[in-house]
Amino acid sequence: MEPLPPGFAKQLLQVIEPGGEGAAAEVIGAAIHLDDARLGKFLELLADRVRSSSKPITEPELRDLLKKSTKPERPAAS
């Protein structure tokens, strides 16, 4: 895994809802304990959310992203 880019924490604070820093830290703290695949999924979902809207990310959204990242992948239907 590559190291986080310089200024990552500052950039993250710019997309978190004001006052939501503690909740964000809690969710991200839980995410870092996931296995590599699920952590990757969480980061992918978070990046997609950041790209899709300029609105600040709320605590419920972060918790939903964490929940989605821990769901088992369903095999593609054939």
PyMOL Python script that loads the backbone (N, CA, C, O; Angstrom):
from pymol import cmd

cmd.read_pdbstr("""\
ATOM      1  N   MET A   1       0.849  -1.173   0.000  1.00  0.00           N
ATOM      2  CA  MET A   1       0.000   0.000   0.000  1.00  0.00           C
ATOM      3  C   MET A   1       0.896   1.238   0.000  1.00  0.00           C
ATOM      4  O   MET A   1       1.874   1.306   0.744  1.00  0.00           O
ATOM      5  N   GLU A   2       0.562   2.186  -0.816  1.00  0.00           N
ATOM      6  CA  GLU A   2       1.354   3.401  -0.909  1.00  0.00           C
ATOM      7  C   GLU A   2       1.032   4.334   0.257  1.00  0.00           C
ATOM      8  O   GLU A   2      -0.083   4.318   0.778  1.00  0.00           O
ATOM      9  N   PRO A   3       2.006   5.145   0.665  1.00  0.00           N
ATOM     10  CA  PRO A   3       1.734   6.094   1.754  1.00  0.00           C
ATOM     11  C   PRO A   3       0.720   7.147   1.313  1.00  0.00           C
ATOM     12  O   PRO A   3       0.542   7.414   0.124  1.00  0.00           O
ATOM     13  N   LEU A   4       0.071   7.727   2.298  1.00  0.00           N
ATOM     14  CA  LEU A   4      -0.889   8.797   2.012  1.00  0.00           C
ATOM     15  C   LEU A   4      -0.145  10.010   1.454  1.00  0.00           C
ATOM     16  O   LEU A   4       0.988  10.282   1.852  1.00  0.00           O
ATOM     17  N   PRO A   5      -0.770  10.728   0.546  1.00  0.00           N
ATOM     18  CA  PRO A   5      -0.104  11.905  -0.026  1.00  0.00           C
ATOM     19  C   PRO A   5       0.046  13.004   1.019  1.00  0.00           C
ATOM     20  O   PRO A   5      -0.714  13.060   1.986  1.00  0.00           O
ATOM     21  N   PRO A   6       1.033  13.880   0.817  1.00  0.00           N
ATOM     22  CA  PRO A   6       1.190  15.006   1.739  1.00  0.00           C
ATOM     23  C   PRO A   6      -0.099  15.834   1.778  1.00  0.00           C
ATOM     24  O   PRO A   6      -0.740  16.050   0.749  1.00  0.00           O
ATOM     25  N   GLY A   7      -0.461  16.284   2.954  1.00  0.00           N
ATOM     26  CA  GLY A   7      -1.663  17.109   3.078  1.00  0.00           C
ATOM     27  C   GLY A   7      -2.965  16.339   3.044  1.00  0.00           C
ATOM     28  O   GLY A   7      -4.034  16.937   2.932  1.00  0.00           O
ATOM     29  N   PHE A   8      -2.892  14.998   3.140  1.00  0.00           N
ATOM     30  CA  PHE A   8      -4.103  14.187   3.051  1.00  0.00           C
ATOM     31  C   PHE A   8      -5.128  14.572   4.112  1.00  0.00           C
ATOM     32  O   PHE A   8      -6.309  14.727   3.803  1.00  0.00           O
ATOM     33  N   ALA A   9      -4.690  14.728   5.349  1.00  0.00           N
ATOM     34  CA  ALA A   9      -5.620  15.062   6.441  1.00  0.00           C
ATOM     35  C   ALA A   9      -6.311  16.396   6.182  1.00  0.00           C
ATOM     36  O   ALA A   9      -7.512  16.533   6.414  1.00  0.00           O
ATOM     37  N   LYS A  10      -5.554  17.375   5.702  1.00  0.00           N
ATOM     38  CA  LYS A  10      -6.123  18.692   5.414  1.00  0.00           C
ATOM     39  C   LYS A  10      -7.150  18.594   4.279  1.00  0.00           C
ATOM     40  O   LYS A  10      -8.210  19.217   4.334  1.00  0.00           O
ATOM     41  N   GLN A  11      -6.823  17.810   3.258  1.00  0.00           N
ATOM     42  CA  GLN A  11      -7.749  17.620   2.143  1.00  0.00           C
ATOM     43  C   GLN A  11      -9.025  16.923   2.613  1.00  0.00           C
ATOM     44  O   GLN A  11     -10.125  17.284   2.195  1.00  0.00           O
ATOM     45  N   LEU A  12      -8.874  15.929   3.479  1.00  0.00           N
ATOM     46  CA  LEU A  12     -10.029  15.205   3.991  1.00  0.00           C
ATOM     47  C   LEU A  12     -10.946  16.132   4.782  1.00  0.00           C
ATOM     48  O   LEU A  12     -12.168  16.048   4.658  1.00  0.00           O
ATOM     49  N   LEU A  13     -10.372  17.009   5.588  1.00  0.00           N
ATOM     50  CA  LEU A  13     -11.181  17.946   6.368  1.00  0.00           C
ATOM     51  C   LEU A  13     -12.016  18.873   5.481  1.00  0.00           C
ATOM     52  O   LEU A  13     -13.074  19.348   5.898  1.00  0.00           O
ATOM     53  N   GLN A  14     -11.548  19.126   4.279  1.00  0.00           N
ATOM     54  CA  GLN A  14     -12.278  20.002   3.362  1.00  0.00           C
ATOM     55  C   GLN A  14     -13.551  19.351   2.826  1.00  0.00           C
ATOM     56  O   GLN A  14     -14.443  20.053   2.349  1.00  0.00           O
ATOM     57  N   VAL A  15     -13.651  18.030   2.894  1.00  0.00           N
ATOM     58  CA  VAL A  15     -14.843  17.361   2.360  1.00  0.00           C
ATOM     59  C   VAL A  15     -15.756  16.812   3.453  1.00  0.00           C
ATOM     60  O   VAL A  15     -16.823  16.273   3.157  1.00  0.00           O
ATOM     61  N   ILE A  16     -15.345  16.944   4.712  1.00  0.00           N
ATOM     62  CA  ILE A  16     -16.156  16.472   5.842  1.00  0.00           C
ATOM     63  C   ILE A  16     -17.036  17.616   6.335  1.00  0.00           C
ATOM     64  O   ILE A  16     -16.603  18.766   6.411  1.00  0.00           O
ATOM     65  N   GLU A  17     -18.269  17.278   6.666  1.00  0.00           N
ATOM     66  CA  GLU A  17     -19.206  18.262   7.189  1.00  0.00           C
ATOM     67  C   GLU A  17     -18.608  18.942   8.422  1.00  0.00           C
ATOM     68  O   GLU A  17     -18.087  18.261   9.305  1.00  0.00           O
ATOM     69  N   PRO A  18     -18.675  20.284   8.495  1.00  0.00           N
ATOM     70  CA  PRO A  18     -18.149  20.981   9.678  1.00  0.00           C
ATOM     71  C   PRO A  18     -18.752  20.405  10.961  1.00  0.00           C
ATOM     72  O   PRO A  18     -19.963  20.206  11.054  1.00  0.00           O
ATOM     73  N   GLY A  19     -17.912  20.149  11.922  1.00  0.00           N
ATOM     74  CA  GLY A  19     -18.348  19.553  13.178  1.00  0.00           C
ATOM     75  C   GLY A  19     -18.356  18.037  13.138  1.00  0.00           C
ATOM     76  O   GLY A  19     -18.570  17.394  14.165  1.00  0.00           O
ATOM     77  N   GLY A  20     -18.127  17.457  11.970  1.00  0.00           N
ATOM     78  CA  GLY A  20     -18.175  16.006  11.816  1.00  0.00           C
ATOM     79  C   GLY A  20     -16.817  15.338  11.887  1.00  0.00           C
ATOM     80  O   GLY A  20     -16.691  14.153  11.576  1.00  0.00           O
ATOM     81  N   GLU A  21     -15.801  16.081  12.292  1.00  0.00           N
ATOM     82  CA  GLU A  21     -14.449  15.543  12.311  1.00  0.00           C
ATOM     83  C   GLU A  21     -14.303  14.332  13.245  1.00  0.00           C
ATOM     84  O   GLU A  21     -13.632  13.358  12.904  1.00  0.00           O
ATOM     85  N   GLY A  22     -14.929  14.400  14.413  1.00  0.00           N
ATOM     86  CA  GLY A  22     -14.834  13.292  15.367  1.00  0.00           C
ATOM     87  C   GLY A  22     -15.471  12.030  14.828  1.00  0.00           C
ATOM     88  O   GLY A  22     -14.908  10.942  14.949  1.00  0.00           O
ATOM     89  N   ALA A  23     -16.640  12.171  14.234  1.00  0.00           N
ATOM     90  CA  ALA A  23     -17.321  11.021  13.652  1.00  0.00           C
ATOM     91  C   ALA A  23     -16.517  10.466  12.480  1.00  0.00           C
ATOM     92  O   ALA A  23     -16.414   9.251  12.310  1.00  0.00           O
ATOM     93  N   ALA A  24     -15.949  11.356  11.675  1.00  0.00           N
ATOM     94  CA  ALA A  24     -15.134  10.923  10.538  1.00  0.00           C
ATOM     95  C   ALA A  24     -13.926  10.128  11.037  1.00  0.00           C
ATOM     96  O   ALA A  24     -13.579   9.092  10.470  1.00  0.00           O
ATOM     97  N   ALA A  25     -13.293  10.620  12.098  1.00  0.00           N
ATOM     98  CA  ALA A  25     -12.137   9.921  12.659  1.00  0.00           C
ATOM     99  C   ALA A  25     -12.541   8.538  13.161  1.00  0.00           C
ATOM    100  O   ALA A  25     -11.799   7.571  12.991  1.00  0.00           O
ATOM    101  N   GLU A  26     -13.702   8.446  13.773  1.00  0.00           N
ATOM    102  CA  GLU A  26     -14.188   7.167  14.281  1.00  0.00           C
ATOM    103  C   GLU A  26     -14.424   6.178  13.138  1.00  0.00           C
ATOM    104  O   GLU A  26     -13.999   5.026  13.216  1.00  0.00           O
ATOM    105  N   VAL A  27     -15.095   6.623  12.087  1.00  0.00           N
ATOM    106  CA  VAL A  27     -15.396   5.745  10.953  1.00  0.00           C
ATOM    107  C   VAL A  27     -14.106   5.341  10.236  1.00  0.00           C
ATOM    108  O   VAL A  27     -13.925   4.174   9.888  1.00  0.00           O
ATOM    109  N   ILE A  28     -13.222   6.297  10.019  1.00  0.00           N
ATOM    110  CA  ILE A  28     -11.959   5.992   9.340  1.00  0.00           C
ATOM    111  C   ILE A  28     -11.108   5.068  10.207  1.00  0.00           C
ATOM    112  O   ILE A  28     -10.415   4.189   9.694  1.00  0.00           O
ATOM    113  N   GLY A  29     -11.165   5.270  11.515  1.00  0.00           N
ATOM    114  CA  GLY A  29     -10.465   4.369  12.433  1.00  0.00           C
ATOM    115  C   GLY A  29     -10.975   2.948  12.316  1.00  0.00           C
ATOM    116  O   GLY A  29     -10.192   2.000  12.367  1.00  0.00           O
ATOM    117  N   ALA A  30     -12.272   2.792  12.161  1.00  0.00           N
ATOM    118  CA  ALA A  30     -12.849   1.452  11.968  1.00  0.00           C
ATOM    119  C   ALA A  30     -12.446   0.891  10.607  1.00  0.00           C
ATOM    120  O   ALA A  30     -12.170  -0.302  10.479  1.00  0.00           O
ATOM    121  N   ALA A  31     -12.415   1.744   9.604  1.00  0.00           N
ATOM    122  CA  ALA A  31     -12.082   1.291   8.245  1.00  0.00           C
ATOM    123  C   ALA A  31     -10.653   0.765   8.155  1.00  0.00           C
ATOM    124  O   ALA A  31     -10.393  -0.188   7.420  1.00  0.00           O
ATOM    125  N   ILE A  32      -9.728   1.371   8.890  1.00  0.00           N
ATOM    126  CA  ILE A  32      -8.336   0.921   8.769  1.00  0.00           C
ATOM    127  C   ILE A  32      -8.121  -0.465   9.358  1.00  0.00           C
ATOM    128  O   ILE A  32      -7.072  -1.072   9.142  1.00  0.00           O
ATOM    129  N   HIS A  33      -9.096  -0.970  10.095  1.00  0.00           N
ATOM    130  CA  HIS A  33      -8.993  -2.325  10.648  1.00  0.00           C
ATOM    131  C   HIS A  33      -9.582  -3.377   9.707  1.00  0.00           C
ATOM    132  O   HIS A  33      -9.535  -4.572  10.001  1.00  0.00           O
ATOM    133  N   LEU A  34     -10.133  -2.932   8.581  1.00  0.00           N
ATOM    134  CA  LEU A  34     -10.667  -3.864   7.601  1.00  0.00           C
ATOM    135  C   LEU A  34      -9.524  -4.554   6.868  1.00  0.00           C
ATOM    136  O   LEU A  34      -8.391  -4.074   6.868  1.00  0.00           O
ATOM    137  N   ASP A  35      -9.838  -5.688   6.242  1.00  0.00           N
ATOM    138  CA  ASP A  35      -8.812  -6.310   5.410  1.00  0.00           C
ATOM    139  C   ASP A  35      -8.570  -5.435   4.183  1.00  0.00           C
ATOM    140  O   ASP A  35      -9.322  -4.495   3.928  1.00  0.00           O
ATOM    141  N   ASP A  36      -7.530  -5.743   3.434  1.00  0.00           N
ATOM    142  CA  ASP A  36      -7.130  -4.889   2.316  1.00  0.00           C
ATOM    143  C   ASP A  36      -8.244  -4.688   1.294  1.00  0.00           C
ATOM    144  O   ASP A  36      -8.446  -3.576   0.807  1.00  0.00           O
ATOM    145  N   ALA A  37      -8.962  -5.751   0.969  1.00  0.00           N
ATOM    146  CA  ALA A  37     -10.019  -5.643  -0.044  1.00  0.00           C
ATOM    147  C   ALA A  37     -11.140  -4.726   0.432  1.00  0.00           C
ATOM    148  O   ALA A  37     -11.621  -3.888  -0.332  1.00  0.00           O
ATOM    149  N   ARG A  38     -11.553  -4.873   1.669  1.00  0.00           N
ATOM    150  CA  ARG A  38     -12.649  -4.048   2.184  1.00  0.00           C
ATOM    151  C   ARG A  38     -12.209  -2.601   2.408  1.00  0.00           C
ATOM    152  O   ARG A  38     -12.981  -1.673   2.170  1.00  0.00           O
ATOM    153  N   LEU A  39     -10.983  -2.410   2.861  1.00  0.00           N
ATOM    154  CA  LEU A  39     -10.467  -1.053   3.002  1.00  0.00           C
ATOM    155  C   LEU A  39     -10.395  -0.381   1.631  1.00  0.00           C
ATOM    156  O   LEU A  39     -10.750   0.789   1.485  1.00  0.00           O
ATOM    157  N   GLY A  40      -9.938  -1.120   0.644  1.00  0.00           N
ATOM    158  CA  GLY A  40      -9.896  -0.594  -0.718  1.00  0.00           C
ATOM    159  C   GLY A  40     -11.279  -0.207  -1.215  1.00  0.00           C
ATOM    160  O   GLY A  40     -11.448   0.819  -1.873  1.00  0.00           O
ATOM    161  N   LYS A  41     -12.269  -1.038  -0.894  1.00  0.00           N
ATOM    162  CA  LYS A  41     -13.654  -0.754  -1.285  1.00  0.00           C
ATOM    163  C   LYS A  41     -14.142   0.514  -0.591  1.00  0.00           C
ATOM    164  O   LYS A  41     -14.779   1.355  -1.226  1.00  0.00           O
ATOM    165  N   PHE A  42     -13.852   0.666   0.702  1.00  0.00           N
ATOM    166  CA  PHE A  42     -14.249   1.861   1.440  1.00  0.00           C
ATOM    167  C   PHE A  42     -13.644   3.109   0.796  1.00  0.00           C
ATOM    168  O   PHE A  42     -14.342   4.095   0.561  1.00  0.00           O
ATOM    169  N   LEU A  43     -12.354   3.059   0.517  1.00  0.00           N
ATOM    170  CA  LEU A  43     -11.690   4.213  -0.083  1.00  0.00           C
ATOM    171  C   LEU A  43     -12.230   4.514  -1.478  1.00  0.00           C
ATOM    172  O   LEU A  43     -12.349   5.676  -1.865  1.00  0.00           O
ATOM    173  N   GLU A  44     -12.554   3.472  -2.224  1.00  0.00           N
ATOM    174  CA  GLU A  44     -13.148   3.644  -3.557  1.00  0.00           C
ATOM    175  C   GLU A  44     -14.513   4.322  -3.450  1.00  0.00           C
ATOM    176  O   GLU A  44     -14.811   5.252  -4.200  1.00  0.00           O
ATOM    177  N   LEU A  45     -15.335   3.856  -2.523  1.00  0.00           N
ATOM    178  CA  LEU A  45     -16.662   4.455  -2.318  1.00  0.00           C
ATOM    179  C   LEU A  45     -16.543   5.905  -1.854  1.00  0.00           C
ATOM    180  O   LEU A  45     -17.298   6.769  -2.300  1.00  0.00           O
ATOM    181  N   LEU A  46     -15.603   6.164  -0.968  1.00  0.00           N
ATOM    182  CA  LEU A  46     -15.385   7.524  -0.477  1.00  0.00           C
ATOM    183  C   LEU A  46     -14.945   8.435  -1.621  1.00  0.00           C
ATOM    184  O   LEU A  46     -15.447   9.551  -1.757  1.00  0.00           O
ATOM    185  N   ALA A  47     -14.015   7.963  -2.437  1.00  0.00           N
ATOM    186  CA  ALA A  47     -13.538   8.763  -3.569  1.00  0.00           C
ATOM    187  C   ALA A  47     -14.669   9.031  -4.559  1.00  0.00           C
ATOM    188  O   ALA A  47     -14.795  10.140  -5.079  1.00  0.00           O
ATOM    189  N   ASP A  48     -15.492   8.012  -4.818  1.00  0.00           N
ATOM    190  CA  ASP A  48     -16.637   8.196  -5.725  1.00  0.00           C
ATOM    191  C   ASP A  48     -17.576   9.263  -5.182  1.00  0.00           C
ATOM    192  O   ASP A  48     -18.074  10.100  -5.934  1.00  0.00           O
ATOM    193  N   ARG A  49     -17.816   9.230  -3.878  1.00  0.00           N
ATOM    194  CA  ARG A  49     -18.721  10.198  -3.255  1.00  0.00           C
ATOM    195  C   ARG A  49     -18.152  11.616  -3.357  1.00  0.00           C
ATOM    196  O   ARG A  49     -18.885  12.562  -3.647  1.00  0.00           O
ATOM    197  N   VAL A  50     -16.870  11.757  -3.121  1.00  0.00           N
ATOM    198  CA  VAL A  50     -16.229  13.069  -3.197  1.00  0.00           C
ATOM    199  C   VAL A  50     -16.315  13.617  -4.619  1.00  0.00           C
ATOM    200  O   VAL A  50     -16.575  14.804  -4.817  1.00  0.00           O
ATOM    201  N   ARG A  51     -16.096  12.744  -5.610  1.00  0.00           N
ATOM    202  CA  ARG A  51     -16.158  13.185  -7.008  1.00  0.00           C
ATOM    203  C   ARG A  51     -17.573  13.526  -7.450  1.00  0.00           C
ATOM    204  O   ARG A  51     -17.760  14.383  -8.314  1.00  0.00           O
ATOM    205  N   SER A  52     -18.565  12.871  -6.873  1.00  0.00           N
ATOM    206  CA  SER A  52     -19.937  13.029  -7.349  1.00  0.00           C
ATOM    207  C   SER A  52     -20.677  14.244  -6.791  1.00  0.00           C
ATOM    208  O   SER A  52     -21.696  14.647  -7.351  1.00  0.00           O
ATOM    209  N   SER A  53     -20.189  14.831  -5.709  1.00  0.00           N
ATOM    210  CA  SER A  53     -20.897  15.942  -5.090  1.00  0.00           C
ATOM    211  C   SER A  53     -19.923  16.863  -4.369  1.00  0.00           C
ATOM    212  O   SER A  53     -18.951  16.415  -3.761  1.00  0.00           O
ATOM    213  N   SER A  54     -20.205  18.153  -4.449  1.00  0.00           N
ATOM    214  CA  SER A  54     -19.369  19.115  -3.724  1.00  0.00           C
ATOM    215  C   SER A  54     -19.882  19.344  -2.306  1.00  0.00           C
ATOM    216  O   SER A  54     -19.254  20.065  -1.530  1.00  0.00           O
ATOM    217  N   LYS A  55     -21.018  18.736  -1.961  1.00  0.00           N
ATOM    218  CA  LYS A  55     -21.547  18.870  -0.593  1.00  0.00           C
ATOM    219  C   LYS A  55     -20.624  18.179   0.396  1.00  0.00           C
ATOM    220  O   LYS A  55     -20.019  17.161   0.060  1.00  0.00           O
ATOM    221  N   PRO A  56     -20.501  18.708   1.605  1.00  0.00           N
ATOM    222  CA  PRO A  56     -19.703  18.031   2.628  1.00  0.00           C
ATOM    223  C   PRO A  56     -20.295  16.653   2.953  1.00  0.00           C
ATOM    224  O   PRO A  56     -21.510  16.457   2.906  1.00  0.00           O
ATOM    225  N   ILE A  57     -19.430  15.726   3.274  1.00  0.00           N
ATOM    226  CA  ILE A  57     -19.845  14.366   3.613  1.00  0.00           C
ATOM    227  C   ILE A  57     -20.314  14.353   5.065  1.00  0.00           C
ATOM    228  O   ILE A  57     -19.630  14.870   5.949  1.00  0.00           O
ATOM    229  N   THR A  58     -21.470  13.766   5.304  1.00  0.00           N
ATOM    230  CA  THR A  58     -22.053  13.711   6.641  1.00  0.00           C
ATOM    231  C   THR A  58     -21.679  12.408   7.351  1.00  0.00           C
ATOM    232  O   THR A  58     -21.229  11.450   6.724  1.00  0.00           O
ATOM    233  N   GLU A  59     -21.874  12.396   8.664  1.00  0.00           N
ATOM    234  CA  GLU A  59     -21.611  11.186   9.450  1.00  0.00           C
ATOM    235  C   GLU A  59     -22.428   9.994   8.944  1.00  0.00           C
ATOM    236  O   GLU A  59     -21.864   8.914   8.765  1.00  0.00           O
ATOM    237  N   PRO A  60     -23.745  10.151   8.707  1.00  0.00           N
ATOM    238  CA  PRO A  60     -24.500   8.997   8.208  1.00  0.00           C
ATOM    239  C   PRO A  60     -23.964   8.478   6.867  1.00  0.00           C
ATOM    240  O   PRO A  60     -23.959   7.271   6.627  1.00  0.00           O
ATOM    241  N   GLU A  61     -23.519   9.376   6.008  1.00  0.00           N
ATOM    242  CA  GLU A  61     -22.950   8.929   4.729  1.00  0.00           C
ATOM    243  C   GLU A  61     -21.682   8.108   4.954  1.00  0.00           C
ATOM    244  O   GLU A  61     -21.498   7.060   4.334  1.00  0.00           O
ATOM    245  N   LEU A  62     -20.812   8.583   5.840  1.00  0.00           N
ATOM    246  CA  LEU A  62     -19.583   7.844   6.126  1.00  0.00           C
ATOM    247  C   LEU A  62     -19.891   6.462   6.690  1.00  0.00           C
ATOM    248  O   LEU A  62     -19.283   5.468   6.295  1.00  0.00           O
ATOM    249  N   ARG A  63     -20.837   6.413   7.612  1.00  0.00           N
ATOM    250  CA  ARG A  63     -21.199   5.114   8.200  1.00  0.00           C
ATOM    251  C   ARG A  63     -21.794   4.185   7.140  1.00  0.00           C
ATOM    252  O   ARG A  63     -21.557   2.978   7.167  1.00  0.00           O
ATOM    253  N   ASP A  64     -22.561   4.745   6.213  1.00  0.00           N
ATOM    254  CA  ASP A  64     -23.134   3.943   5.128  1.00  0.00           C
ATOM    255  C   ASP A  64     -22.024   3.413   4.211  1.00  0.00           C
ATOM    256  O   ASP A  64     -22.074   2.260   3.782  1.00  0.00           O
ATOM    257  N   LEU A  65     -21.028   4.247   3.914  1.00  0.00           N
ATOM    258  CA  LEU A  65     -19.915   3.797   3.078  1.00  0.00           C
ATOM    259  C   LEU A  65     -19.163   2.654   3.762  1.00  0.00           C
ATOM    260  O   LEU A  65     -18.767   1.686   3.113  1.00  0.00           O
ATOM    261  N   LEU A  66     -18.970   2.776   5.073  1.00  0.00           N
ATOM    262  CA  LEU A  66     -18.295   1.714   5.822  1.00  0.00           C
ATOM    263  C   LEU A  66     -19.115   0.429   5.773  1.00  0.00           C
ATOM    264  O   LEU A  66     -18.573  -0.655   5.556  1.00  0.00           O
ATOM    265  N   LYS A  67     -20.410   0.558   5.975  1.00  0.00           N
ATOM    266  CA  LYS A  67     -21.291  -0.610   5.945  1.00  0.00           C
ATOM    267  C   LYS A  67     -21.255  -1.275   4.570  1.00  0.00           C
ATOM    268  O   LYS A  67     -21.152  -2.497   4.470  1.00  0.00           O
ATOM    269  N   LYS A  68     -21.340  -0.465   3.511  1.00  0.00           N
ATOM    270  CA  LYS A  68     -21.302  -1.013   2.151  1.00  0.00           C
ATOM    271  C   LYS A  68     -19.982  -1.709   1.854  1.00  0.00           C
ATOM    272  O   LYS A  68     -19.944  -2.703   1.129  1.00  0.00           O
ATOM    273  N   SER A  69     -18.909  -1.186   2.414  1.00  0.00           N
ATOM    274  CA  SER A  69     -17.591  -1.760   2.131  1.00  0.00           C
ATOM    275  C   SER A  69     -17.391  -3.108   2.816  1.00  0.00           C
ATOM    276  O   SER A  69     -16.508  -3.873   2.429  1.00  0.00           O
ATOM    277  N   THR A  70     -18.195  -3.403   3.820  1.00  0.00           N
ATOM    278  CA  THR A  70     -18.038  -4.673   4.539  1.00  0.00           C
ATOM    279  C   THR A  70     -18.999  -5.741   4.057  1.00  0.00           C
ATOM    280  O   THR A  70     -18.927  -6.885   4.506  1.00  0.00           O
ATOM    281  N   LYS A  71     -19.904  -5.386   3.143  1.00  0.00           N
ATOM    282  CA  LYS A  71     -20.818  -6.388   2.601  1.00  0.00           C
ATOM    283  C   LYS A  71     -20.056  -7.301   1.650  1.00  0.00           C
ATOM    284  O   LYS A  71     -19.219  -6.837   0.876  1.00  0.00           O
ATOM    285  N   PRO A  72     -20.342  -8.593   1.707  1.00  0.00           N
ATOM    286  CA  PRO A  72     -19.673  -9.508   0.778  1.00  0.00           C
ATOM    287  C   PRO A  72     -20.076  -9.185  -0.662  1.00  0.00           C
ATOM    288  O   PRO A  72     -21.210  -8.792  -0.933  1.00  0.00           O
ATOM    289  N   GLU A  73     -19.134  -9.360  -1.561  1.00  0.00           N
ATOM    290  CA  GLU A  73     -19.396  -9.144  -2.983  1.00  0.00           C
ATOM    291  C   GLU A  73     -20.291 -10.278  -3.476  1.00  0.00           C
ATOM    292  O   GLU A  73     -20.080 -11.443  -3.139  1.00  0.00           O
ATOM    293  N   ARG A  74     -21.287  -9.921  -4.274  1.00  0.00           N
ATOM    294  CA  ARG A  74     -22.132 -10.945  -4.877  1.00  0.00           C
ATOM    295  C   ARG A  74     -21.545 -11.334  -6.220  1.00  0.00           C
ATOM    296  O   ARG A  74     -21.138 -10.475  -7.002  1.00  0.00           O
ATOM    297  N   PRO A  75     -21.503 -12.646  -6.487  1.00  0.00           N
ATOM    298  CA  PRO A  75     -20.997 -13.052  -7.802  1.00  0.00           C
ATOM    299  C   PRO A  75     -21.921 -12.574  -8.912  1.00  0.00           C
ATOM    300  O   PRO A  75     -23.135 -12.488  -8.730  1.00  0.00           O
ATOM    301  N   ALA A  76     -21.346 -12.269 -10.044  1.00  0.00           N
ATOM    302  CA  ALA A  76     -22.137 -11.819 -11.187  1.00  0.00           C
ATOM    303  C   ALA A  76     -23.064 -12.926 -11.656  1.00  0.00           C
ATOM    304  O   ALA A  76     -22.681 -14.095 -11.688  1.00  0.00           O
ATOM    305  N   ALA A  77     -24.279 -12.559 -12.016  1.00  0.00           N
ATOM    306  CA  ALA A  77     -25.234 -13.547 -12.512  1.00  0.00           C
ATOM    307  C   ALA A  77     -24.808 -14.018 -13.882  1.00  0.00           C
ATOM    308  O   ALA A  77     -24.300 -13.244 -14.694  1.00  0.00           O
ATOM    309  N   SER A  78     -25.023 -15.305 -14.130  1.00  0.00           N
ATOM    310  CA  SER A  78     -24.636 -15.813 -15.453  1.00  0.00           C
ATOM    311  C   SER A  78     -25.819 -16.163 -16.297  1.00  0.00           C
ATOM    312  O   SER A  78     -25.657 -16.602 -17.435  1.00  0.00           O
TER     313      SER A  78
END
""", "prot")
cmd.dss("prot")
cmd.show_as("cartoon", "prot")
cmd.util.cbc("prot")
cmd.orient("prot")
